[in-house]
Amino acid sequence: MKGVVYCTYFNRWYLSRGIALMRSLAKFVPEFTMEILCFDNETYTFLSSHDFGNISPVSLSEFEARHPELLAVKPTRSCSEYFFTCTSSWILDVFRRHTEASLVIYLDADMKFYASPRPLLEVIRDKNIIICDHNFERDYERQAKHGRFNVGFVAFRNNSVGLDCLSRWAADCIEWCYDRPVDGKYADQKYLDAWPARYGNHLCIAPKGVDLGPWGIGKDELTIERGIPYICGEPIVLYHYQGLRLLGKRQYYLGYYYHHSVSKILQILYEPYIRELLAVEEEFSLGGDGGNARYDRGSFLYRLFTGYWLGWSKLADVQLLIQRLFR
């Protein structure tokens, strides 16, 4: 896909997930170009010393030197809030260094491609802005305060419309970007709610199988054919593992509570991905995924009633019934 540049960012806690993302994209787009903003020196050193194809790691200090406006607000933001604040500026930075790019696609690091993005890019070739609807399965009013759209996948054309949208978004995030819903705003995400009305036919909402996350699976039929998962008969191109935590080598927490059968979701989407993360950690001696170090593992009872065990997905629905008794 000539003229397309991908970009993402992460720190050492998400290094195994970033590697899994790159490898999944390489399976379908062998010659992809990707820019990676490294939020710590460990990540920059690792990526600079390993060959993952045509990727370009950029250190945080190098990026911040080009964006003093971000440094100015950094003391007012938490770690996660600063990540959110940087998203739009990072995409803009990639455009400024890749003037030949016709399209820049941002991806969260905790995602995986299950099918080629080529058909998607053909469908949206005449659009200038591409965003993804959460398609909340339930509790829409409660969840919508965090934004109708998810920032895990956003794409912009290198033209006046795409760059205007991106520049306005970057300015908005520098002015206000906090991890709490306030006055119709939430982090970098809620700003996207205004884009459909503002940009009209210049904007495209991607199919449900792009940036699908746990919030959007619901009771829809989930199947798998020749290694590709499908939702309601449509291929899942890109799945977002937002909230997933590894509580150990054998236990994990989804970060999302389901009100219906979960065993098939675990078998098709989560357990193969978790095994891949564990294999990446072992391959590169990473010392554990971010879920082991970043989050408090909690008490035994907490892990018993909120986590699932690798290889025991068929019993997950029984565990779900137990969880309901304690909610």
C-alpha positions, -999 to +999 in steps of 0.1 A: +000+000+000+022+028-014+019+061+004+005+047+036+024+052+069+014+036+101+023+049+135+019+039+171+035+045+205+042+025+237+066+021+266+083-010+280+051-023+296+035-027+262+065-039+243+053-074+238+020-060+225+037-037+202+057-065+187+025-086+183+009-057+165+039-053+141+040-090+133+003-092+127+005-063+102+035-078+085+015-110+078-008-090+055+013-060+045+050-073+043+064-039+032+046-016+056+062+015+071+057+023+107+068+051+130+069+042+168+071+069+195+090+053+224+078+066+258+109+054+276+146+047+268+143+010+273+118+007+244+139+030+221+170+010+228+153-023+222+137-013+190+169+003+177+188-029+183+163-054+167+152-058+131+114-056+127+114-045+091+108-009+080+100+006+114+115+038+128+117+042+165+116+078+177+128+087+213+105+108+235+132+135+239+135+139+202+098+142+197+094+166+226+122+188+213+101+194+182+070+201+203+077+224+232+040+230+235+037+194+248+065+199+273+047+230+286+016+210+296+033+178+306+035+187+343-003+191+344-010+156+330-008+122+345+012+095+326-018+082+308-032+117+302+001+127+286-001+097+263-036+109+252-023+144+248+005+133+225-016+111+202-027+138+177+006+157+178+024+124+171+003+118+140+010+154+129+047+149+135+047+118+113+030+138+085+056+166+087+085+141+083+067+120+057+056+146+032+052+119+006+026+100+026-009+101+013-024+086+044-013+082+080-029+056+102-026+056+139-030+023+159-030+017+196-003-008+205-027-033+221-043-043+188-039-072+164-047-076+126-066-107+118-072-098+081-057-075+055-065-038+057-063-035+019-101-040+013-108-013+039-084+011+023-100+006-011-135+013+003-124+045+020-100+057-008-121+089-014-124+098+023-101+122+042-108+112+078-115+076+090-127+069+126-142+039+144-175+037+163-175+020+196-208+003+188-215-001+225-233-034+231-250-021+263-253+008+287-249+033+259-257+064+279-233+055+306-204+045+283-210+073+257-196+099+282-162+086+272-170+092+235-190+075+207-157+068+188-126+050+198-091+064+192-075+030+187-076+035+150-078+069+133-066+078+098-060+111+079-053+120+043-025+144+035-047+172+023-063+204+036-093+186+051-073+158+068-046+181+081-071+207+093-090+181+114-057+168+128-043+202+137-075+212+154-076+180+174-039+185+185-047+220+196-078+208+215-057+181+233-030+205+243-056+228+258-076+201+277-069+163+279-077+146+311-088+111+321-122+122+333-155+132+316-160+170+321-184+193+302-188+170+272-150+162+270-131+131+278-093+126+272-085+128+235-115+107+225-147+127+231-135+154+207-142+130+178-180+131+185-182+165+167-164+153+136-192+137+116-213+169+116-182+191+111-167+172+082-197+155+066-189+134+035-152+139+040-154+115+069-159+078+070-169+055+099-150+023+095-169-011+094-175-028+128-146-053+123-121-025+124-110-015+160-136-039+174-131-042+212-148-060+241-173-032+244-188-040+210-189-078+208-221-083+228-242-112+220-234-110+183-224-143+167-186-148+168-172-175+145-138-184+131-130-195+095-095-204+083-080-186+112-100-154+107-126-144+133-159-131+121-186-110+139-221-113+124-205-127+092-181-099+087-143-104+092-126-089+122-098-070+106-084-054+137-092-063+173-085-040+202-074-057+234-081-027+256-080-034+293-064-068+291-041-075+320-019-106+326-021-114+362+005-141+358+016-167+334-017-186+337-042-160+347-056-129+330-082-102+334-102-088+305-109-054+319-145-057+308-175-075+324-197-095+301-234-102+308-235-133+286-215-163+275-178-155+274-161-189+267-162-185+229-148-150+231-119-163+252-112-193+229-113-174+196-098-140+205-081-139+239-063-171+247-044-173+213-033-137+218-022-142+254-001-172+243+014-150+216+024-124+242+039-149+265+059-164+236+072-129+226+082-123+262+102-156+262+117-150+228+132-116+238+135-122+275+113-092+282+107-101+318+069-099+317+040-081+300+029-048+314-001-064+331+023-082+355+042-050+365+019-021+358-012-033+377-017-045+413-024-082+411-048-078+440-058-105+465-064-141+458-101-136+461-100-107+437-081-127+411-104-157+417-136-138+409-123-114+382-097-133+363-097-162+339-073-191+336-054-199+304-066-232+290-098-232+311-120-211+288-147-238+286-153-232+323-154-195+320-192-193+318-195-211+351-171-186+366-192-158+351-222-170+370-201-169+402-190-134+394-226-123+390-233-134+426-207-111+439-216-080+419 
